[in-house]
Amino acid sequence: MQDKPRDSTVNAAVLARQTPGFSGAELSNLVNEAALLAAKTSKPSLSAELLDSARDKALMGVERRWVVTSHVFGTQSPDLIPVC
């Protein structure tokens, strides 16, 4: 985390308490994921919010979005359609 730019909201001690049991490699992946999120959202540095989002993704996986629709193609049962 020392080689990545971060803002004043990032506290390494808090991050360590929020990620019990993470290995060094997992923490490195978490910081890299936060850096990718920062790049996607055009943020100049890592924030606590980005690290929280990266931690959630590491713990729970990629966010999946689904839309429940009914009466698709004349059917009466609801269908799940992935949203890209």
NORVENDA-V517443 format. One record per backbone hydrogen bond with DSSP energy under -0.5 kcal/mol. NH is the residue of the N-H (numbers start at 1). CO is the residue of the C=O. If there is no record, write none. Layout:
BEGIN
[[NH,CO] [NH,CO]]
END
This chain:
BEGIN
[[4,1] [7,46] [10,7] [11,9] [15,11] [16,12] [17,13] [18,14] [19,15] [19,16] [22,19] [27,23] [28,24] [29,25] [30,26] [31,27] [32,28] [33,29] [34,30] [35,31] [36,32] [37,33] [38,34] [39,35] [40,36] [41,37] [42,39] [43,38] [46,5] [51,47] [52,48] [53,49] [54,50] [55,51] [56,52] [57,53] [58,54] [59,55] [60,56] [61,57] [67,81] [69,67] [69,79] [73,71] [74,71] [75,72] [79,69] [81,67] [81,79] [83,65] [84,82]]
END
